[in-house]
Amino acid sequence: MFAAAAVVTLPFVVALIALPILTKGTLIPWHPITVDLDVYQFFARELLRGGDILTAREPRLGLPFTYPPFAALLFVPLAPLPQTLAQAGWILLNVVALVLVIRRLGLHGWKLSLVTAVCIVFVEPVRATFTFGQVNLVLLALVFLDLTRRHAHRLQGVATGIAAAIKLTPGLFVIYLLFARQWRAALTAVVSAVAVTAVTALVLQRETFGYVRMLLAGEIWPGATYYVTNQSVLGSTTRLLGEGGAAPVVGIVLAVVVGLTAAYAAARWHRRGQLVLAVTLCGLGSLLASPISWSHHWVWVVPLAATLFSSELTRVMRWNGAVFVVWTALAPFTWALPRGSQIELRYEPWQLAVSCLGTFLAVAFVVAALVAALQPAEQLEREGRLRQRANRHP
């Protein structure tokens, strides 16, 4: 217990100091500005008041609640807390989630603590998850820790199903499990998601059925897909082709194709025993396929960075992945390009290239991973041994 607390202490303290500075809050008195956490807390209170969380708006920014009602139930413990205490607790939860993911990647002790702290400050998706008070790292930990265990267990799939019930995007992992012939885990994930949703429906019948109706009607507000920080396939397609005509259909079809391709490539790597790469590939695919994948959603670059050291990867995968990780960690499109007032739809060619490069790199990595996975295992192993020999004797 003491060792675990020691590992968490450094990144927790770093986050406590960095967040007020990064969000333009105040360090003394300690007050970061966490927009999304404020939204979670407002809707938790709205739910307890008996308000309609499907139509209400957070008063300060006018933001709606776009998660399934099950997520609103999970945020209820935030309702009675003072804002400062809720922020500190949420930071600790995210630090623990990130530590557990990086620990699963093989780091321990002071290295684990240091790398976690570095990610919080210097990796944009991680940093923005903390500054917004977002849920991305919790979802990453639920799925990643659930599906990367070397030995299957009876409850495998439960955490993934819960993640899909909190936010729909992790649902792609069920398809990945089916492609990988992990029938029990896939069924467990589906049953878990359905079970918690059904229990939610008993407690929040109006909200649950209302959410399903709005979802089927396309009325769940996701934000404008053309925003430059939306790095999904649909987001890049909208910036390239515009919002009218057949562009939305083209974007949706491409998103579905890319998502299924990533899930299938992940299943092929799963069968080769490369679980971290497989789950990470599917995570990238889920973000590419989602209509909205803001820059802070791309926390999957953390496990992706670790996979790049594997000798199983081809040279194309390694270089493509490295460029994508660096690009996403720096996220120059978030600060180098103008945004707002639909200016994204009037970008110059070079601005379009910058705004869409992350998506292109992610899709290219998925394609390279599929091509490599379709090669005979013996060929990949031979190429890996040759690369190792070349590295030892340059």
Sequence and secondary structure as in RCSB ss.txt:
>XXXX:A:sequence
MFAAAAVVTLPFVVALIALPILTKGTLIPWHPITVDLDVYQFFARELLRGGDILTAREPRLGLPFTYPPFAALLF
VPLAPLPQTLAQAGWILLNVVALVLVIRRLGLHGWKLSLVTAVCIVFVEPVRATFTFGQVNLVLLALVFLDLTRR
HAHRLQGVATGIAAAIKLTPGLFVIYLLFARQWRAALTAVVSAVAVTAVTALVLQRETFGYVRMLLAGEIWPGAT
YYVTNQSVLGSTTRLLGEGGAAPVVGIVLAVVVGLTAAYAAARWHRRGQLVLAVTLCGLGSLLASPISWSHHWVW
VVPLAATLFSSELTRVMRWNGAVFVVWTALAPFTWALPRGSQIELRYEPWQLAVSCLGTFLAVAFVVAALVAALQ
PAEQLEREGRLRQRANRHP
>XXXX:A:secstr
 HHHHHHHHHHHHHHHHHHHHHTT BTTTTB   HHHHHHHHHHHHHHHT  TTT  BTTTTB   S HHHHHHT
GGGTTS HHHHHHHHHHHHHHHHHHHHHHTT  HHHHHHHHHHHHHH HHHHHHHHHT SHHHHHHHHHHHH  S
S  TTTTHHHHHHHHHSSGGGHHHHHHHHTT HHHHHHHHHHHHHHHHHHHHHSHHHHHHHHHHHHTT S    T
T TTB SHHHHHHHHH SSTTHHHHHHHHHHHHHHHHHHHHHHHHHTT HHHHHHHHHHHHHHHSS  BGGG TT
HHHHHHHTT TTS HHHHHHHHHHHHHHHH GGGTSS  STTGGGG  HHHHHHHHHHHHHHHHHHHHHHHHHTS
 HHHHHHHHHHHHHHHH  
